[in-house]
Every structure is written in structure tokens, then in C-alpha cells.
């Protein structure tokens, strides 16, 4: 995984706006780096293209909150999402796919 470290961190920094020095393998894509909703979907799609990672079985709504809406105040059950870290993305690069098996494995 370390072979991808520099390119992956630079990729995430460019798309999240977070300084490379503040990103590490334990960084949570949504909670630490602030990437959510449509931005998260775009990041994962671009990640897939850039690193040639198959995301056909990746479940966005399992790892990211949807775009906020005017009615969010009505639904305050705060859905628990699974964590997605930079390390998970690195594992996806190494295996050529990103799905639950890679993330949980």
C-alpha cells in the first residue's frame, strides 16, 4: 500500500481542499476531510478512474451522508454510517476494486 501513499494523498488533498500534511491513512473521508454528499460521490468516481479501481459494488449511501436538504430538521435520527478511510482507498488500489469485502477485510 505504501507505493500509492504519495499519489493517493495528493489526489485526496486536491479534491477535498485539505492540506496533504493533514491527511493520513486513518483519516475518515467524510468526518475528518469533510467530503460528503455529491462531493463524496464525485471523489469516489474520480478515484476509480484515476487509480483504475472497480467501484461497481461500492455502496455510497453506506459510507456517506446524502446532500443536505431543507427537510433534514424533520429527520433527526442521525443514521449511523460505516467509516471509510484513506487506508480503505489504498486497499482498493492494491486490489483493483472497492467494495464491502475490501473495506471490511
N, C-alpha and C positions, 0 to 999 in steps of 0.2 A: 504493500500500500504506500510506502514512503516514496516510491518513484513518482506518484501522482501528487504528492503533497503541494509542491510549489505551484503547479498549474491549476490544481483544484482550488487552492486558497485564493489565488489571483482571480480565477473565474468567479468565485462566490463574492469576493470583495467588489469586483466591478459591477455585478448585478444587484448586490444588496446595498452598496454605498457604505459598507462597514470597512474600516481600515484593516489591511491584511494582518497587522500586528495584534488585532483584537480577535482574530479568528483562529480557532484550533480544532482538533478532531472531536472534542467534546461539545463544541458549540451547537446549540439547538437552532435549526434553520429558522423556525418561527419565533420561538420565545427569546432567544439571545440575539438573533440577527434581524428580527423584525420583518421577515418575509412571510406574507400570508395572502390569502385570497387569490385573486387573479395574478398577482406578482409571483406567488409561490408556484402556481401552475406554469407560468412563463419560465421561471427559473428551471424547473424540472424538465420542461420540454427542451429548452436550450442546452441544459446539462446533457440530456440524452443525445442531442445532435452533435454537440462539441466532443463528447467523450465516446460516442458510438455505443451507448448503453440502451438496451431494450427496456422500455417502460410500459409495454402493453398490459402488464398485470399490476402496475402500481396503482394504488387506491388513494387518490389525492385527498378525499374527504376523511380518510382515516388519520392523516398526519397534519392536515391544515384546516384552519377555520375558514368558512366561506367569507366572501366580501361582506362587510357590514352593511346593514340596511336600516332604514328609518324605523323598522318594526322590531329591531333587536331588543329594545327595552321590554317587549312583551314576552320574549323567550329568554329568561334569565337562568336557565338550568345549567349553564356553563358545561357543555359537553366535554368529556374527557377525551383528549386525542392522544394518540401514540407519539412518542418522541421520534424525531428524525434529526440525526446529527450529521456533521461533516464526515465523520467516520463511516456512517452508513453509505454515503455517496461514494466514498473511496472504495468500499467493498463492492459497490455496484460497478465501478470502473473495472476493478480487478476481475470480476466475474462476467462482465458484459451484459448485465441485466440488473434492474432494481425492482424488487417485489418483496412481499412479506417474508419469504424464505431467506432472502439475503439479509434483510433488515433484522429479523429475529435470530438468525443463525450465528 
